[in-house]
Amino acid sequence: MLQSKGRTRARTWTSTSATKEKVLDAAVEVFGERGFTAATMAEIVERSGVSVGSIYHHFGGKSEVFNAIWEDFVALLRGRVDEVVQAARQGGEVDGFELFVLGTREYLWLIWENRVQARVIAMGDTPPGFDAQRRRASRVGGDSEIAILGLGPTRRERLFGDFLIAMRNETTIALFGTETEHEAEALIAETEKYFRRLAADV
């Protein structure tokens, strides 16, 4: 994994044993190269160097390994964004929009720094039922992020929050196509610029 200049690299997996970490790292590589459907447990076993019995003990089958990648990645994103927002609040920042922007910058940098995992999760070739599970989690996450903004109940303000989340999601997809830190920084900065332009009209 690459490390962004001037940033402390976020640990890819939030709370795993060394064995689990080997399996998750190997699974990301295999799913990224082969897709979920074509990938086999045998390939994950070979790539990780962990016995099939140990993998089934820690995770279960292939779907459970995929879900573990997603769950840990979501925990990483939410944990680090929350840390950044809380640190800003403790530093005296009270403006909801500025807190949202800070959290979004952290979110997008984490996507870029961990884009191999992010691509695997977003590629569409996923276990049965995963898309519905991800949509439910996204709605919950989006609502908590919009809450940071402290928006009022008007339709205009709700649309503003929805537009910000939609723009962030589009930037997430665009980051998959960037290869350098400079490209990522430019894209994230451009997103923030559009955020501020939109906020000026609300």
NORCOR-V817539 format. One line per field, one symbol per residue. ss: DSSP state (H for helix, E for strand, L for the rest). Layout:
# NORCOR-V817539
ss: ???
This chain:
# NORCOR-V817539
ss: LLLLLLLLLLLLLLLLLHHHHHHHHHHHHHHHHHHHHHLLHHHHHHHHLLLHHHHHHHLLLHHHHHHHHHHHHHHHHHHHHHHHHHHHHHLLLLLHHHHHHHHHHHHHHHHHHLHHHHHHHHLLLLLLLHHHHHHHHHHHHHHHHHHHHLLLLLHHHHHHHHHHHHHHHHHHHHHLLLLLHHHHHHHHHHHHHHHHHHHLLL
